[in-house]
Amino acid sequence: MKRPMLNVKVGNMNKETQDKMRARPTIRFHRTSPYTGKSGFMDLPINLDEVRGWQEGELIQNVWPFLTDDEREFIFSGYQPGEFEKAMIYGTLENEIKKSN
């Protein structure tokens, strides 16, 4: 999957480090949900060097370990918080129903 072009070390971080990372200037990400087709945005505390690193192949969880799973999923795929799980559950159920018929 090609990573989207955006315009704009894994480890356990303590709360103080997480708070410092979240206090940084933000970049606004506009994405369209593949689940609902609705557009949305998030203002996230990241910088362009990190975006470039991710676009060049660094793992998203290594680049932004301080973001939540929902925030990283939004950057990666456009799913809004909670949608990824719903899409996987319903997608799996639909596939199981198709197989049984």
C-alpha positions in Angstrom: 0.0 0.0 0.0 1.4 3.3 -1.0 1.6 5.8 1.8 -0.5 9.0 1.3 1.4 12.1 0.5 0.5 14.6 3.2 0.7 18.4 2.8 1.8 19.6 5.4 12.8 4.7 18.5 10.1 2.7 19.9 10.2 2.5 23.6 8.1 3.2 26.7 7.7 6.9 27.2 6.9 8.2 30.6 4.0 10.6 31.0 6.3 13.6 31.2 7.8 12.8 27.9 4.4 12.2 26.3 3.1 15.5 27.6 6.2 17.3 26.1 5.6 15.7 22.8 1.9 16.6 22.8 2.8 20.2 23.6 4.5 20.7 20.3 3.1 22.7 17.4 0.5 20.7 15.4 -0.1 19.8 11.8 -3.7 19.4 10.6 -4.3 16.1 8.7 -7.3 15.9 6.4 -8.4 12.4 5.5 -11.4 10.6 4.1 -12.7 7.5 6.0 -12.7 4.4 3.8 -15.5 3.1 6.1 -18.0 6.0 5.9 -16.6 8.1 3.1 -16.8 11.2 5.4 -13.9 13.7 5.5 -12.4 14.5 8.8 -9.3 16.2 10.3 -7.0 15.9 13.3 -4.5 18.4 14.6 -1.6 16.3 15.7 1.7 17.3 17.4 4.1 16.2 14.7 6.6 17.9 12.4 7.4 17.7 8.7 10.7 15.8 9.3 8.7 13.0 11.0 6.2 13.0 8.1 9.0 12.6 5.6 10.6 9.8 7.6 7.2 7.9 7.6 6.7 8.6 3.9 10.2 7.2 3.2 9.4 3.9 5.0 9.8 4.3 8.7 7.1 2.4 10.7 4.4 4.7 11.9 4.6 3.4 15.5 8.4 4.2 15.5 8.0 7.7 14.2 5.1 8.7 16.5 5.1 6.4 19.6 3.4 9.2 21.6 0.3 9.2 19.4 -2.7 7.0 20.2 -3.6 4.0 18.1 -6.6 5.9 16.8 -4.4 8.9 15.8 -1.9 6.7 14.0 -4.7 4.8 12.2 -6.2 8.1 11.1 -2.9 9.2 9.5 -2.3 5.8 8.0 -5.7 4.9 6.6 -8.2 7.8 7.3 -10.3 5.7 9.6 -11.9 7.9 12.3 -11.6 6.8 16.0 -13.5 3.5 16.5 -14.2 2.9 12.8 -11.3 0.5 12.2 -12.6 -2.0 14.7 -16.2 -1.8 13.3 -14.9 -2.2 9.7 -12.9 -5.3 10.7 -15.8 -6.9 12.6 -18.4 -6.2 10.0 -16.0 -7.0 7.1 -15.2 -10.4 8.8 -18.8 -11.1 9.4 -19.7 -10.3 5.8 -17.0 -12.6 4.5 -18.1 -15.5 6.8 -21.7 -15.1 5.6 -20.6 -15.2 2.0 -18.5 -18.3 2.6 -21.5 -20.1 4.3 -23.9 -19.4 1.4 
